[in-house]
């Protein structure tokens, strides 16, 4: 059994916290992109992923993903964190508890990502039921295939930090969710605009910051692959940003802020599968080139009738797909110590990557589609048209994001209604 | 000349704009206001503090029209804003002393009639 390395452990503890923070960043990013009446509900969908993903992961998801070498699914040996302690996993240098927590934060943010497809109209209760089932049936299964000793990794497919279970899974699940839940009632009839571009930019910044733990921790230590992925996480989004600026300039003669925020996400996603496998030079090329198909899908999607509201498919599905294929082209054993890509004479690597790029989207799309149909048969997935018009903040949570307090009457705990007594103090 | 004021639900504001447009009413302004009519109070809770929100968000339309346009403006406002539930809002029609189009100095009828219709 390998020994614990305290340096590795220290970096993985920090990385875990960085990735967890990404879910809050995503909440802010999503909240800024919706209308003001849905700010809290949108944010809360991400916050609920923290609760649901954290619990399902500890109970069963971790076990199904990382217990045993089953080709399709792991075992139940780690059910409810049974046998997960301070000892490292086989070949690892960090306590399994840290490994479990680190991987759990991936499950959480992936669940949160899917919510972008259904914001502004999905009922909060139905979302939570769906999220709990999805975190096990889709995330844990794909994580097993890619990271946990499943068949996809056995076929030789490389995925550094989650192109399969995080990016392609959330992107194509989002497409399925948008199709089943259906478009917002005003979609295609009214302009539905982001209400706070500053949130969007700040959220994207938090995501990029957290992504240094997401990619930089996916070497599961502080070794060369983590260092390479860390540096690439700085480079690829920078290049994606420049491409986005150029495309914005060509299309609208102006560089847009929300476009920039989107480009940051796209760049981070592009490098996610490839981070520890490709050279910094190729990582920059990936940023410049990989932004193109994502931009194309973002421009094309709103012209369709598919209200995949916050473009999870374009920013995560397509970018993850691009990154996982690109790595099959340009991986270099001299950088990663694992495998060369097609350009360096190893066509088989590209074939394995193509297999991953075909299988993960199909699995995520089909299972999500069926799962939502089943949940929808038990409970309504959508709010009524009236509720949608009023806004999900008041309907689902009884709160508003931008409350003024004017005219608010304090209701005393004894139930007595102190008429016309204004609420003077700020509730904070 | 009258000033037609409609105070409507914010979630109906777009339907009102649509129906005004269909009634060929062109010039208008809107503002966000808070008001209280006969509707039930909304109860919200903030960290243990429960409050009744006595004031609801409304959108206020102001349309200055010549006399012949008053009825269709009122009808369009009502049609766009009505849901049948308490809280749909009110429409007020008030006399208008004078109107001036700042750009040209046109007054009254000329000022409230869109240029293309004159």
HADDOCK unambig.tbl for C-alpha pairs under 7 A between the chains (distance, minus, plus):
assign (segid A and resid 389 and name CA) (segid B and resid 11 and name CA) 5.29 0.50 0.50
assign (segid A and resid 390 and name CA) (segid B and resid 11 and name CA) 6.03 0.50 0.50
assign (segid A and resid 398 and name CA) (segid B and resid 43 and name CA) 6.96 0.50 0.50
assign (segid A and resid 398 and name CA) (segid B and resid 44 and name CA) 4.76 0.50 0.50
assign (segid A and resid 398 and name CA) (segid B and resid 45 and name CA) 6.50 0.50 0.50
assign (segid A and resid 399 and name CA) (segid B and resid 44 and name CA) 5.59 0.50 0.50
assign (segid A and resid 399 and name CA) (segid B and resid 45 and name CA) 6.56 0.50 0.50
assign (segid A and resid 407 and name CA) (segid B and resid 53 and name CA) 6.20 0.50 0.50
assign (segid A and resid 407 and name CA) (segid B and resid 54 and name CA) 5.14 0.50 0.50
assign (segid A and resid 407 and name CA) (segid B and resid 55 and name CA) 5.31 0.50 0.50
assign (segid A and resid 408 and name CA) (segid B and resid 51 and name CA) 5.95 0.50 0.50
assign (segid A and resid 408 and name CA) (segid B and resid 52 and name CA) 5.52 0.50 0.50
assign (segid A and resid 408 and name CA) (segid B and resid 53 and name CA) 4.46 0.50 0.50
assign (segid A and resid 408 and name CA) (segid B and resid 54 and name CA) 5.54 0.50 0.50
assign (segid A and resid 409 and name CA) (segid B and resid 51 and name CA) 5.28 0.50 0.50
assign (segid A and resid 409 and name CA) (segid B and resid 52 and name CA) 4.98 0.50 0.50
assign (segid A and resid 409 and name CA) (segid B and resid 53 and name CA) 6.34 0.50 0.50
assign (segid A and resid 409 and name CA) (segid B and resid 54 and name CA) 6.68 0.50 0.50
assign (segid A and resid 410 and name CA) (segid B and resid 50 and name CA) 6.33 0.50 0.50
assign (segid A and resid 410 and name CA) (segid B and resid 51 and name CA) 4.59 0.50 0.50
assign (segid A and resid 410 and name CA) (segid B and resid 52 and name CA) 6.51 0.50 0.50
assign (segid A and resid 411 and name CA) (segid B and resid 50 and name CA) 5.45 0.50 0.50
assign (segid A and resid 411 and name CA) (segid B and resid 51 and name CA) 5.25 0.50 0.50
assign (segid A and resid 411 and name CA) (segid B and resid 52 and name CA) 6.78 0.50 0.50
assign (segid A and resid 427 and name CA) (segid B and resid 46 and name CA) 6.54 0.50 0.50
assign (segid A and resid 427 and name CA) (segid B and resid 49 and name CA) 6.91 0.50 0.50
